[in-house]
């Protein structure tokens, strides 16, 4: 499935704990990843939980944007 959708499988680990396996995959974009996960989960054979990973550069850009937006935010109920 990963090759058909254009995704890349980086690692597959069996695990103890909440999940039986941890898979590290990369997709060209979030829509492709969602479609891949939906088609896999729709088989009913697996239950999938996802975590989107963010690079340090992406996090830095988001923090800078949050700093820019911060002065415009008002908490609910605050005049």
N, C-alpha and C positions, 0 to 999 in steps of 0.2 A: 504494500500500500504506500509506503513512504516514497519509493522511487516513482510510482505512477503519479503521485500528487506533486512531485518536485521537492519533497522534504528530504532532509538528510538525518539519518540516525547516527548520533554521536556515541551513545552508550546505552547499554541495557544491563541493569543490575537486579538480581533477586534480592529481596529485603526482608528483614524482620520488622514487625510493627504494624502500623495501620494499613499499609499496602504490601502486596506480595512482590511488587517489582517497581523499579524506578527507571524511567526511560528519559533520556536527554535527546531531544529532537530539535532540528532547526527547519523553519519553513521560510519561503520567500516573503510571506506576509501573514497577518493574523487571520484573514479570511481563508487562506489555504490551510492553515493549521486547524482552524475550527471545522472546516469541511472534512479534513482527514480524521479528526477525533470523532466527529458525529457519525461518519460512515463506519468507523471501527466500533464505537459504542452501540450503534444500532443493531449489531449482530446479537447483542444480549450476552455475549460470551465474556465480556470484561466490563468492569466499572472503572471509569476514568475520572481522575481529579487532576486539574492543571494548575500550574504556577508559571506565570510569565516572568521570565528573567530579564533584567534591565542592566545594560552595560553602565560602567562608571560615567562615560560620556553622556549617555541618555539621562542618567540620574542628575548629573550636573546641569544639563540644559533644562530639565524640569524644575530643579531648585531655583535656577535663575528666573525662569518664567513665574514661579510661585512668588518670588521676591517682588517681581514687577506687578503682579496682580494683588498682592497683599494689601496695599493701601486702598483697594476698591472693595474689599470684602467687609460686610457688616453682619455680625451674628444675628440670628433671628431675635426679634424683640428689642434690639438695640437701635435707638433713634439715630 
